[in-house]
Amino acid sequence: MSTNKLVKPSKTKLSVAASPAFERVGFLGLGIMGSAMAGNLMKAGFEVHGFDPTAKARQRFKSAGGHVSKDAAELVRSVDVIITSLPSPDALIETANVLARAGRKGLLVIETSTLDIKDKEAARDVMAKKGVTLLDCPLSGTGAQAARKDLTVYASGPAADIRRLVPVFEGFSKAHFDLGPFGNGMKMKLMANLLVAIHNVSTAEALLLGQRWGIKPSTAVKVLSDGAGGSRMLQVRGPMMENEGWKEVTMKISVWQKDMKLIAQALADAQVPAPLFAATIPLYNAAMGMGHESNDTAAVFDVLEKMSSISNKVAGKKTALRKR
């Protein structure tokens, strides 16, 4: 991992008029996050072009008013700045090579994926040889939050380029922070996701307890959200823990496993003990084993419910035996 020190973050506030205009924005990756961000940029008045290897994603983007490019190379020639939302390190390196070959000097690339810092640094170096600048800008927020423009951008890289991109950030997010040198964005993202992992499980525990007492999860979320025990995960994922709401996906369990591994590795590298985070790992693994890999991470509620249901059945049988 990069050893750059984290500088004091600044929440950049510049007027659109004070920065060079980026009228045409390109997207590489039109999944849950990418398509939601692209939609908000279109609403903000940007001309948005995009490419995704999945035909369904391209059609959805076109139906929303986007301009579909036939490939990444064509996309580069059509836009002023590119936003990448990619699923894997391999996809990022492949994209870096394409943009290096087809890109032009001065092109800015906003990399929003949650990937290892070393992989992002490798992609940055490939692009830099051709004068293309990659910025490390992961996001805080789920797919549902992205649709509501409720995202926070953890930007890192050249400060001047981050300032120039403020109008773009404001087009798809509620807030953005300049965190300093490249890679600091991912460091903040991993810190955020560590908390998400814990708060998601603690939300499931509290709501299941309430349900056992006859309190509906929706009622509990409403009452608890503004109190001392409230959290964004309670507000965002709590409602999804009722009536199998985890089938409406904002973050797949299978994709979340990648994030969990990155957090675990970062903790090991920094030699930081994390007993609460460690306690959540078996629950997310169990969700995978129970067939929830394509469901939202809110499905940990189902894991806990089935674990406790087994105990209840055993207790019920013992009670029945005593009565005999």
C-alpha positions in Angstrom: 0.0 0.0 0.0 1.0 3.6 -0.6 2.7 5.2 2.4 1.5 8.7 1.5 0.4 10.6 4.7 -3.2 11.7 4.8 -3.4 15.5 4.7 -6.2 17.5 6.3 -9.2 17.1 4.0 -10.7 20.1 2.4 -14.3 20.1 1.3 -13.8 22.0 -2.0 -16.3 24.7 -2.8 -15.9 26.4 -6.2 -18.5 27.9 -8.5 -19.0 26.2 -11.8 -18.2 29.4 -13.5 -14.8 29.5 -11.8 -13.7 26.2 -13.4 -13.2 25.1 -17.0 -16.4 23.5 -18.3 -16.6 19.8 -18.8 -19.7 19.5 -21.0 -19.3 15.9 -22.1 -18.7 13.2 -19.5 -17.9 9.6 -20.3 -18.7 6.5 -18.2 -16.9 3.2 -18.4 -19.0 0.8 -16.3 -22.8 1.2 -16.3 -23.7 -1.1 -13.4 -25.7 -0.1 -10.3 -23.4 2.8 -9.4 -22.3 3.9 -12.8 -25.8 4.1 -14.3 -27.2 6.0 -11.3 -24.3 8.6 -11.4 -24.7 8.9 -15.2 -28.5 9.6 -14.7 -27.8 12.4 -12.2 -25.2 14.0 -14.5 -27.7 14.0 -17.3 -30.2 15.7 -15.0 -27.5 18.3 -14.1 -27.2 19.2 -17.8 -24.2 17.2 -18.9 -24.0 15.3 -22.2 -23.2 11.8 -21.0 -21.6 9.1 -23.1 -21.0 5.6 -21.9 -19.9 2.0 -22.5 -20.4 -1.3 -20.7 -19.7 -4.8 -22.0 -23.2 -5.9 -21.0 -25.9 -5.3 -23.6 -28.6 -4.9 -21.0 -26.6 -2.1 -19.2 -26.0 -0.3 -22.5 -29.7 -0.5 -23.4 -30.8 0.8 -20.0 -28.4 3.7 -20.4 -29.6 4.5 -23.8 -33.2 4.5 -22.6 -32.3 7.0 -19.9 -31.0 9.4 -22.5 -27.3 8.5 -22.6 -25.2 8.3 -25.7 -23.9 4.7 -26.1 -20.3 4.3 -27.4 -19.3 1.1 -29.3 -16.2 0.7 -27.2 -13.9 2.5 -24.8 -11.7 3.8 -27.6 -14.7 5.6 -29.2 -15.8 6.9 -25.8 -12.4 8.6 -25.3 -12.8 10.6 -28.5 -16.3 11.8 -27.5 -15.8 13.3 -24.0 -13.8 15.8 -21.9 -13.5 13.6 -18.8 -14.1 9.9 -18.0 -15.5 8.3 -14.9 -14.7 4.6 -14.3 -16.8 2.3 -12.2 -15.2 -1.1 -12.6 -15.7 -4.6 -11.0 -12.1 -5.8 -10.7 -8.4 -5.0 -10.9 -8.1 -6.8 -14.3 -10.9 -4.5 -15.7 -9.0 -1.5 -14.4 -5.7 -2.5 -16.0 -7.4 -3.3 -19.3 -9.1 0.1 -19.2 -5.8 1.8 -18.4 -4.1 0.3 -21.4 -7.1 1.2 -23.7 -7.1 4.8 -22.4 -3.3 5.1 -22.7 -3.5 4.0 -26.4 -6.6 6.0 -27.3 -6.5 8.8 -24.9 -5.1 12.3 -25.5 -2.8 14.3 -23.4 -4.6 16.2 -20.6 -7.5 13.7 -20.4 -8.8 13.3 -16.8 -10.1 10.0 -15.5 -12.1 9.8 -12.2 -11.6 6.3 -10.9 -14.5 5.5 -8.4 -14.1 1.7 -8.0 -13.2 0.0 -4.7 -9.9 -1.7 -5.5 -6.4 -2.2 -4.1 -4.4 0.9 -4.0 -1.5 -0.9 -5.7 -3.7 -1.8 -8.6 -4.8 1.8 -8.9 -1.2 3.0 -8.8 -0.3 0.6 -11.6 -3.2 1.9 -13.7 -2.2 5.5 -13.0 1.4 4.9 -14.1 0.3 3.3 -17.4 -1.9 6.3 -18.2 0.6 8.9 -17.1 3.1 7.7 -19.8 0.6 9.0 -22.4 -0.3 12.2 -20.5 -3.6 10.9 -19.1 -4.2 11.7 -15.5 -6.0 9.2 -13.2 -7.5 10.4 -9.9 -8.3 8.0 -7.1 -11.9 9.0 -6.2 -13.9 6.1 -4.5 -17.4 6.8 -3.3 -19.2 6.5 0.0 -22.8 5.3 -0.5 -24.9 2.5 -1.9 -26.6 2.1 -5.3 -29.8 3.5 -3.8 -27.9 6.5 -2.4 -26.3 7.0 -5.8 -29.8 7.2 -7.4 -30.7 9.9 -4.9 -27.4 11.8 -5.5 -26.6 10.9 -1.8 -22.9 10.1 -2.4 -19.7 11.5 -1.0 -16.6 11.6 -3.2 -13.2 10.8 -1.5 -11.0 12.5 -4.1 -7.2 12.1 -4.1 -4.6 13.1 -6.6 -3.4 16.4 -8.1 -5.1 19.2 -6.2 -5.5 21.4 -9.3 -7.3 18.7 -11.2 -9.6 18.0 -8.3 -10.6 21.6 -8.3 -11.3 21.6 -12.0 -13.5 18.6 -11.6 -15.7 20.1 -8.9 -18.6 20.8 -11.3 -18.6 17.1 -12.3 -18.5 15.9 -8.7 -21.4 18.2 -7.9 -23.4 16.7 -10.7 -23.6 13.3 -9.1 -22.8 13.7 -5.4 -23.9 15.6 -2.3 -20.3 16.2 -1.1 -16.7 15.9 -2.1 -13.4 16.0 -0.2 -9.8 16.6 -1.4 -7.9 14.1 0.7 -4.5 14.9 -0.8 -2.0 12.5 -2.5 -3.2 9.7 -4.8 -4.4 6.7 -2.8 -5.7 8.6 0.2 -9.2 8.3 -1.3 -9.0 4.5 -1.1 -7.7 4.6 2.5 -10.7 6.7 3.6 -13.0 4.3 1.6 -11.7 1.3 3.4 -12.1 3.0 6.8 -15.7 3.8 5.8 -16.4 0.3 4.6 -15.0 -1.2 7.9 -17.7 0.8 9.7 -20.3 -0.2 7.1 -19.5 -3.9 7.7 -20.1 -3.5 11.4 -23.1 -1.2 11.3 -24.9 -3.4 8.8 -24.6 -6.4 11.1 -25.4 -4.4 14.3 -28.5 -3.1 12.5 -29.6 -6.6 11.7 -29.1 -7.7 15.3 -31.1 -4.9 16.8 -34.0 -5.2 14.3 -34.2 -9.0 14.8 -34.4 -8.5 18.5 -37.2 -6.0 18.0 -39.0 -8.4 15.7 -38.8 -11.1 18.3 -40.5 -8.7 20.7 -43.2 -7.9 18.1 -41.8 -4.6 16.9 -41.7 -4.2 13.2 -38.3 -3.4 11.7 -39.9 -0.4 9.9 -41.1 1.0 13.2 -37.7 0.4 14.8 -35.9 2.1 12.0 -38.1 5.2 12.3 -37.7 5.4 16.1 -34.0 4.5 16.4 -32.6 6.5 13.4 -32.5 9.9 15.2 -31.4 8.5 18.5 -28.0 7.8 20.0 -28.0 4.3 18.4 -28.7 5.6 14.9 -26.5 5.1 11.9 -26.6 5.6 8.1 -26.7 1.8 7.7 -29.8 1.7 10.0 -31.4 4.3 7.8 -30.3 2.9 4.5 -30.3 -0.9 5.0 -32.7 -1.2 7.9 -35.8 -0.9 5.7 -34.4 -3.6 3.4 -34.3 -6.1 6.3 -38.1 -6.4 6.3 -40.1 -8.5 3.9 -37.0 -9.8 2.2 -36.1 -6.3 1.0 -32.5 -7.6 0.4 -33.8 -8.9 -3.0 -33.7 -5.2 -4.2 -29.9 -5.0 -4.6 -27.8 -1.9 -3.9 -24.6 -3.9 -3.1 -24.3 -7.6 -3.9 -23.0 -9.9 -1.2 -20.6 -11.4 -3.8 -19.2 -8.0 -4.6 -19.0 -7.0 -1.0 -16.7 -10.0 -0.3 -14.0 -8.2 -2.4 -14.3 -5.1 -0.1 -14.1 -7.3 3.0 -10.8 -8.9 1.7 -9.3 -5.4 1.0 -10.3 -4.2 4.5 -8.8 -7.4 6.2 -5.6 -7.0 4.2 -5.3 -3.3 5.1 -5.8 -4.1 8.8 -3.1 -6.8 8.6 -0.7 -4.5 6.9 -1.2 -1.8 9.5 -1.2 -4.3 12.3 -4.5 -3.0 13.7 -6.6 -5.3 15.8 -10.3 -5.2 14.7 -12.4 -7.7 16.8 -15.7 -6.2 15.7 -14.9 -6.3 12.0 -13.6 -9.9 12.4 -16.9 -10.9 14.1 -18.8 -9.9 10.9 -16.8 -12.0 8.5 -18.5 -15.4 9.3 -21.9 -13.8 8.8 -21.1 -12.5 5.3 -19.5 -15.8 4.4 -22.6 -17.6 5.7 -24.8 -15.4 3.5 -22.8 -16.6 0.5 -23.2 -20.2 1.6 -27.0 -19.7 2.0 -27.4 -18.5 -1.6 -27.5 -14.8 -1.0 -24.5 -14.0 -3.2 -26.7 -12.0 -5.7 -28.8 -10.4 -2.9 -28.0 -7.2 -1.0 -25.8 -7.2 2.1 -29.0 -6.5 4.1 -29.4 -10.3 3.8 -27.3 -10.7 6.9 -30.6 -10.3 8.7 -31.8 -13.6 7.1 -28.6 -15.2 8.3 -29.1 -14.2 11.9 -32.8 -15.0 11.7 -32.2 -18.5 10.6 -29.4 -19.0 13.2 -31.9 -18.0 15.9 -34.7 -20.0 14.4 -32.7 -23.2 14.8 -32.3 -22.4 18.5 -36.0 -21.6 18.8 -37.0 -24.9 17.3 -34.6 -26.8 19.6 -36.0 -25.0 22.6 -39.6 -25.8 21.4 -38.8 -29.5 21.2 -37.3 -29.5 24.7 -40.4 -27.8 26.1 -42.6 -30.3 24.3 -40.6 -33.2 25.8 -40.9 -31.8 29.3 -44.7 -31.5 29.0 -44.8 -35.2 28.1 
